[in-house]
């Protein structure tokens, strides 16, 4: 059971590292939140631009 927790935590850490690298490569002009009928917040991104490397 301990190995399952270690695997899940390792996957989560690797995902966060990957997302932080990806976030540096994308430019977003506008960001805003709305709420749906059940009260969940929805993130909206506008004018997403991926610069050439």
Buried (B, 14 or more C-beta within 10 A) or exposed (E): EEEEEEEEEEEEEEEEEEEEEEEEEEEEEEEEEEEEEEEEEEEEEEEEEEEEE
